Amino acid sequence: MSEAKQIYHIPVLLNESVDGMNIQPGGIYVDATFGGGGHSKEILSRLDSTAHLYSFDQDEDAEKNIVSDSRFTFVRSNFRYLSNFLRYYDVEEVDAILADLGVSSHHFDDSERGFSFRFEGKLDMRMNKRAGMTAADVVNTYDEERLANIFYLYGELKNSRKLASTIVKARGVKQIITIGDFLEVIKPLFGREKKELAKVFQALRIEVNQEMEALKEMLYAATKALKPGGRLVVITYHSLEDRMVKNIMKTGNIEGKAEQDFFGNVQTPFKLVNSKVIVAGNEEVTCNPRSRSAKLRIAEKR
């Protein structure tokens, strides 16, 4: 196995995001997306013996990266259940919550997981391999209109209706089981446009893992869990999730509907720490091209 394959995930905007948490040595913190453990290890390096870090990940592969530390608790669950598990551990409020919404390099590079069109394998895409529905289930069972909506909303594909129609016709002849089967069906619509193919796979992945719904629940749970002065730090990778994060930080809700007081002041539980989004520098992008689309937003609970 090559060294590159052994690397589960290179943490994106590591120092910028952990600095943004404004860590106090004795605080209680949450890493909502443990993955390869890069961000968690950096957080732990800044804590004293009285502090604690709770890290969430629904993927069993992430458990191989667990840190052996009395100040650390790994929660094998989707971050949408943040409130439930904080309650389970008798945690009333936390000092900061970090979420890196990117898919781990490990997932893209593991052909068995079906996240990338670069490999042959099953059309799966489940973050949690114990969960039910796969990407193959979606393309073989959803009706044409529902498929078109997914590709339009989650992939922002202009030819979403034609794509859905093509898939429905093809599956009537033969079930679409593997990545190869799927590419055979859709490639005539995109040719060599890898960026467009990536959008198709992104849309399916979001649907399979219910990513938008999970993010919505996590953001509201995080808003409640943070103590006054606590920080919400989120790294996004596409416009759909970034819009939700920006909205909750600016208005307190994911729709971005600003509520105003009698004097016209926007009523929001947060104040922005960085009004301008933070992005990876040239050096980081060169070392880790997947950081190119990352956007970091930081807000403080009022």
N, C-alpha and C positions, 0 to 999 in steps of 0.2 A: 504493500500500500504506500502510495506517495505521501510526502509530507503535507502537500496541499489537501489530500483527502482526509488526513488525520485531523485537520483543523475543522472543528464543528462550525464555528462562526466567529468572524472577526467583529468585535463590538464597534459600532458606528458612533462617531462623535462622543467617544468615551469620556474624555476629560470635560468637554463642554457640558454634557448632560449631567454628570455626577457633580460637577461644580455648581450647576444650576439647582441642585437639590438643597444647597445651603446646609450641608450636613453639620450637625452638632454631635460631638463624640458620644453622648449618652442617649441619643434619640432612638425612635422606633421608625423603621423605614420599610417600604415595599418596593420590590422589583417585580412588576406585574408580568414581565416577559423574560424569564430566566435564560432559556436557550442554552448557549454555551457557557454561561456563567461569567462572562467578561465584565459586565456592569456590576454584578453582585460582588465579585471579588474586589473590584475597586471601591465599592461602597464599604465593604467590611474592613478594608485597609485604613479607613478613616474613622472607625468606631472604637470606643473603649469597651471594657469588659461588661459595662452595665447596659449597653445598647442591644438592639435586636433587629434583624432583617428577615422579613418574610418574602420568599420568592415563589412566584406562581409559574407553572407551565403544565399544559395538558398533554404534552408529548412524552411518552415513556422513554424515548431516546435521550431526552434532556436529563433524565435521572442519572445517567452515566457521568454527568458533569457536576454532581452535587458536591458542595463544599463541606468538609468535615470540620465543623466549628460550632461550639456551644451557643454562639450568638446568632445562629442561622437556622431557619426552618424552611424546608422545601414543601410547597403545597402542590400536589399533583391535581391540578384543576384548571379549568378555563378562568381567565381573570374576570369574567362576567359575574362570578360568584364571590367577588372580593368581600362584600359585606358579610356574607354567610360565614366565611372562614375567619375574618377578623373577630366576629362575634364568638365563634367556636374557640378561638384562642384568647378570649377575654380582652381583646384590644379595643379600647373605646375610640381612640384617635391616634393618628400617626403624624410624623413630622414632614414626610415627603413621600411621593409616589412617582416612580419612574416607569414608563412604558415605551419600549422600542417595538413599534408595530411591524417591523420588517420580518420577512420570512427568512429563517436561518439558511446560511449557505449550505449547510448539511442537507436541508430538505431539497434544495434545487439540485444538489450534486448526487443525491441518492436515487438511482433509477427506479428502485422499488416503490418509491413514494408517489411517483407520477406527477410531480410539480412542474417539470420542465419538458419542453418539446425537443430538447437536445438528446434525450435518451429514449430507448425502447423500454417498455414496461407496462404495468397495468395502469389504467386511467383511474387513479385513486384520489389523491390530493387531500386526504384527511389529515389534519394536524393531530387529532386524537384517533389512533388506529382502532380504538375500541368503539368508536362512534359508528352509527349505522350507514348513512348514505355516502356513496362515493361519487366521483365525477362521472363515471360510467353510468351510474344509476340516473343521474341528472339528464345526461344527453339521450338516454334510452327511454325515459319515462315521462319527462315534462312535455306538456303540449307545446305547439309551435309558438303561440303567443307568449307563454311564460318564458320560453327559451329566449325569444327575441327581447323581452324586457330585461332579462339578466344581462345579455350581451350589450344592450344599450346603456343600462344604468351602471353596471359594474365594470364594463370594459370600454364604455363610451365609444362604441363602434358604430359608424354611420351605416354600415351594411348589415345591421343586426337582424333585420327581417329576412333578408336573403340567406344569411348564414343559418338562421333557425329553420327555414324552409328546406335548405340543402341537407341539414342534419336529419330532419324528420323523414325525408324521402330515402336517404341512405340507410337509416336504421330499419326501414320497412323491408329492405332487401336482406340486410345482415346486421346483427347486433354489433354495437361499437364497444369493444372490450379493452383494447390496448391503446397506447399513445399512437402507435403506428396506424391502427384502424382509424383513429380520429383525424390524424394528419392527412391520411389518404382522402378523407371526405372534405376537409376544409381547405387544404392547400391550394386547390385550383382557384379559390376566391382571393387568395393573398399572394400567391407566387413566392417571391423571396423576401417579402416584407416581414422580417422577424419582429419588428416592433408591434405590428398588428397581431401576429400570432401570440405574442406575449400578452396582449390585451385580452385575447380570447381565453387564455389559460388563467389570467388574473380573475376574470369574471367568474369562471367556473370555481376557482379556489375560494373566492369570497362567498359564493352561494353554498358550496359544500360545508364550509366551516361557519356559516352564519356570522361572518366577521363584522358586518355593520351593526347587527343587533347586539352582538357581544360587546363591541366598542361603546355603543350607546349606554348599555347597562353599567359597564366599568366606569365610564366618565361620571355618571351620576353618583355611583357608589363612592368614587374617589372624592367627589365634591363634599359628600357628607362625612367621609372618614378623616379628612384633613383637619388638623387643629388650626386655629387662627395663626397666621404667619407661616403655615405649612406650604410646601411647594408641590405643584403638579408639573411634571416634566415629561413631555411626550415627543417621540420621534416618529414622523409619518413618512410615507413613501409614495402616496398617490393622492390626487386631489379630493377624492371622496372622503377619506378618513381625515385629511388635513382640514377640510371644511368643517367637519364635526368638532374637531379639537379647537379650532380657531373660534367657532361659535360659542362653545361652552365657556371658553376663557373670557370672551368678550361680553357675553350676555347671560351666562348661567344656564343656557339650554342649547341643545344641538341644532335647533332650527334657526338660531340666530335672531329670535324675536326679542328685541330689547324692551324691557319694562322700565318705565320712567317714574320717578317720584313727582310730587307736586311742582318742583322746580325744574323738571326736565332732565334731572340727572339719571343716567342709566343705573338700574338696580342690578348689580351682579355680585356674586360671591367672591369674585377674583379681581386682582389688579395685575396687569401684565408686567412681567419682569423684563421681557424683551419685546418691544413693539415691532421690531423687524426680525423676521425669521432667521435663525442661525443655520448655515449650511456648511458642508464639509469643505475644507480648504483643498488647494491643488495637490498638496503632498498626500493627503489622505485619499483623495479620489484616485491618484496614481497607484497607490498601494492597494486600495480596495475599491474597484470600480462600482460596486453595488452601493457605495455611499453617495454616489452622484445625485440620486433623487431624494436623499434624506433631508427632511426639514425639522428643525428642533424648535419647539415652542415651550415657554416656561411662564407659569402664572403662580401668584401667591394668594392664599386664602385670606380674605379680609377678617 
